[in-house]
Amino acid sequence: MKIVIIGGTGLIGTKLVAKLTEHGHEAVPAAPSTGVNTITGEGLAEVLKGTDVVIDVANSPSFEAGPVMEFFKTSTGNVLQAEDAAGVRHHVGISIVGTERMPENAYFAAKIAQEELIKASGLPYSLVHSTQFFEFVGPTADEGTRDDGKVHIAPVAWAPIAGEDVAKNLARVAVGEPLNARIDIAGPDEYRMDEFFRKALAQRGDNREVVSDPHARYFGSELKERSLVPIGPATLGELHYDEWYAAQAGR
């Protein structure tokens, strides 16, 4: 298959290109650096010629309410329109576990709007909702750091997943028949979020104190017990955090 990966030069995109190429597919990364701009539409028609599947893992450069909504609506709208014109047979999108439970969150609201565009497009599609990636432990801790220098984390359920497992699941979905539905994916282990960050930061040699705070906000939203983990069936990743971290540290 010819599979175009929108956002194919990023964290998940590069892993997708490698995995799909390894399995004999023509995996084409599409990003501004490769001459494809989904906001202006530049290069989209050309890159999608003869394409069977599009996997869209592009992310907004801004998480602010206005810009993030504008990014996902414009980018996704342009991609879907170009796919329709090119005869693409399957659109695969990535989103976040829990988006529908926190629509007041600006980023989540933008992802919901993106999904609605995909569903309304008339194109065969599959949606993969993922929990947070192991790779974002540092930025998430930074987001939770307050003026007192302490990391405030809610004591709620947390099941992060390795980027490698995210890419593996996206690739598997992409080469299959369109689901016209969504699946949830999560890490193999469920933790208390505050306890996870206490241990993970200590492993990294980060001496910031982690405070268990029921009112701690997660990128702007206050969390309930299962806001960020699947409710119902989910596909679990294979990599456990400790082994993933050991592999990163050994590089």
C-alpha positions, 0 to 999 in steps of 0.5 A: 500500500501507499500510506501517507503519514500527515505529521510524518516527521514527528514523534509518532510519525517517524515510528510509523514510517519505519514500521510500515516501510519495514513491512513492505509498504510505501510510507510517505512522511508529509510535513512542512519540511517535506513540502506538504503544508496542511494549513495552506494545502500546499503539496497535498494533492501531489503527495496523495496521488495513488495513496491508499491510506492516510494516517493523520498524526499532525499536532497543533503548534499551539494549545491555546483555545483559538489557535488549536481549534483553528489548526485542527479544523483547517488542517483536517478539513484540507486533508479530508478534501484532498483525500476525497479528490485523490480517492483515498480509501481509508483515513486513520486519525489519532485522538486522546482517551477521555476527550468526550469527558472533558469538553471544557478543555480547549485542546480536547474540544479541538480534537472532538471537532476534528473527529466530527469532521472525519465522521461527517466526511463520508470517507471510510475512517478509523479513530484511535484514542490513546492515553498519554505517552511515556515520552511526555512525562517531563512536559506533563510534570512541568505543566503541573509545577506551581510557583512553589516549585512542587509538581501538583498531580491529581491522585487519579487513574493513569495508564500511559503508553509507549510511543512505540506501542501507539505507532504499532497500533496505528499501523495495524489499524491502517493496513486493516479494513476501516472501522468506521468507529474508534478503538481505545489504546492504553499502557499495560499498567494502571497507576495512581497518577501522583504515585507514578510521577513520584517514582518516574521523576525520581528515576530521572534524577528530578528532585522536585517534590510531587504533591498529591492534589485532588484539584491539580489541573491537567493542561487546564482541566480538573480530573475525575477518577477515570478521566484519562483512562479507558472506560470499557474495552481497550487494546493494551500496549506491550512495553512497561514503563520501567523497561521503556525507561531503561532502554531510553537511559541506555541509549 
